[in-house]
Amino acid sequence: MKLSGKKELIEIILNDIKKRGGISFKDFMDYALYYPSLGYYTSDKEKIGGYGDFFTSSELDPVFGQLLSKQFNEIYLNYFKGQKIKLVEIGSGKGILAFDVLNEIKSNYPEFYENLEFISVEKSPFHIENQKKILDSFNVRWLENIEDLEEVEGIIYSNELFDALPVHLIKKKNGRIYEVYLNEVDGEIIEDFREAGENILNYLKELKIDIPEGMTTEVNLIAKDLIQKIGQNLKKGFVFTVDYGYPSKELYKPYRMKGTLLCYYKHTYNENFYENIGLQDITSHVNFSALVYYGKKVGLEFTGFTDQAHFLINLGLGDVMIKLQEKGDSKSFERINRLKTLILPKGMGEKFKVLVQHKNITNPTLSGLKLLPPQNDRYKIEDF
Ligand SMILES: C[S@@+](CC[C@H](N)C(=O)[O-])C[C@H]1O[C@@H](n2cnc3c(N)ncnc32)[C@H](O)[C@@H]1O
């Protein structure tokens, strides 16, 4: 197999494979997505939206950010009223969601806005430059590294951050767990299976994950570190994680024998991870059980787990649609169609989940979690 994509980046990857006698798939994914200036997210390529490779909910319509802000304002009123509150978005990408959230709070919740400090934590310098342009009318502080985030009393949220983190790729063969490495043999790149390290085995053991024989799947150790970092920094408040994925019980079902790793390129998806390197997105489903388990270890309590459809409808998406219907003009009908996309079952409505965790708040109730989806394997997080 030959690697294809950005030549300069491929050279760097091949040199490292030679130097180290092979690199893990996780290191390969890290190069492909985040190598300075050349990786998919760190380069100046248009990624999100019509001219890019995929849409996010925030790109589709401002209502996603508006309803999220409604939930955040409820938190401000119930748990922080009259106090300073921090709102932190991690992995804000182009900054569209941050814009919708800040715009809504400034326009409709002035008291909340008055007490608010907004921090954007974004690893890609290119995306920070984008954000600086579209968020210039708001007071925003930028951090490139989560390590620089101080203590937070308030809300930390992300949308499609955890699915974009480099993952270890593992396979179960003859009852043993192996990790996928990339190696070079006679000028060809091959996948090499090596005994999985303690960090991966411990993760599987701690989460009581026993994958079926023959399954290839992902282990997201960066997600584990990130949720723990978030939990350590949060002193009081909430964490909202919006992303696609499942609890462990669903994620490792036998009908996902090849795992969930996918590439997105110009609004189509493929499983050719070693092509278009640096030019296409590589993502995997989030293991929400892991976020709950490792969050608990640093004091994050489980508030609730739902899907985007239930979350947005609980927060009043139906009323927004009725008002548009009453307006009755063609623009309003176009918008109704976009809003439907956000809540369609089998589409964004069910695919995207919302996990809420809290710290130092007693028995919180949130409007977004009022009515929950059926508590089957797709939604039921184990009691750890
Ligand atoms: C799929 S995009 C998110 C899109 C955006 N949240 C939206 O709603 O349109 C993922 C973003 O997370 C950023 N990212 C990845 N790892 C990160 C980390 N450890 N800290 C901060 N940002 C990170 C990437 O650079 C990228 O901008």
The ligand as a Tripos MOL2 file, in Angstrom:
@<TRIPOS>MOLECULE
LIG
   27    29     1     0     0
SMALL
NO_CHARGES

@<TRIPOS>ATOM
      1 C1        -14.9470   19.0050   13.9740 C.3       1 LIG1
      2 S1        -14.2080   20.4450   14.5310 S.3       1 LIG1
      3 C2        -15.4200   21.1870   15.5810 C.3       1 LIG1
      4 C3        -16.4230   22.0160   14.9220 C.3       1 LIG1
      5 C4        -17.1230   23.0650   15.7380 C.3       1 LIG1
      6 N1        -17.1850   22.7910   17.1560 N.3       1 LIG1
      7 C5        -18.5340   23.2870   15.1770 C.2       1 LIG1
      8 O1        -19.5010   23.1590   15.9030 O.co2     1 LIG1
      9 O2        -18.6330   23.6150   13.9930 O.co2     1 LIG1
     10 C6        -13.0540   19.9250   15.7740 C.3       1 LIG1
     11 C7        -12.2150   21.0680   16.2850 C.3       1 LIG1
     12 O3        -11.5560   20.6620   17.4960 O.3       1 LIG1
     13 C8        -10.2310   21.1740   17.4990 C.3       1 LIG1
     14 N2         -9.4340   20.3960   18.4810 N.ar      1 LIG1
     15 C9         -8.9980   19.1230   18.4000 C.ar      1 LIG1
     16 N3         -8.3240   18.7500   19.5000 N.ar      1 LIG1
     17 C10        -8.3630   19.8120   20.3470 C.ar      1 LIG1
     18 C11        -7.8630   20.0440   21.6560 C.ar      1 LIG1
     19 N4         -7.1960   19.1050   22.3100 N.pl3     1 LIG1
     20 N5         -8.0630   21.2550   22.2040 N.ar      1 LIG1
     21 C12        -8.7420   22.2140   21.5230 C.ar      1 LIG1
     22 N6         -9.2430   22.0530   20.2700 N.ar      1 LIG1
     23 C13        -9.0640   20.8640   19.6870 C.ar      1 LIG1
     24 C14        -9.8190   21.0380   16.0430 C.3       1 LIG1
     25 O4         -8.7180   21.8400   15.7120 O.3       1 LIG1
     26 C15       -11.1050   21.4710   15.3320 C.3       1 LIG1
     27 O5        -11.1350   22.8610   15.1420 O.3       1 LIG1
@<TRIPOS>BOND
     1     1     2 1
     2     2     3 1
     3     2    10 1
     4     3     4 1
     5     4     5 1
     6     5     6 1
     7     5     7 1
     8     7     8 2
     9     7     9 1
    10    10    11 1
    11    11    12 1
    12    11    26 1
    13    12    13 1
    14    13    14 1
    15    13    24 1
    16    14    15 ar
    17    14    23 ar
    18    15    16 ar
    19    16    17 ar
    20    17    18 ar
    21    17    23 ar
    22    18    19 1
    23    18    20 ar
    24    20    21 ar
    25    21    22 ar
    26    22    23 ar
    27    24    25 1
    28    24    26 1
    29    26    27 1
@<TRIPOS>SUBSTRUCTURE
     1 LIG1         1 GROUP 0 **** ****
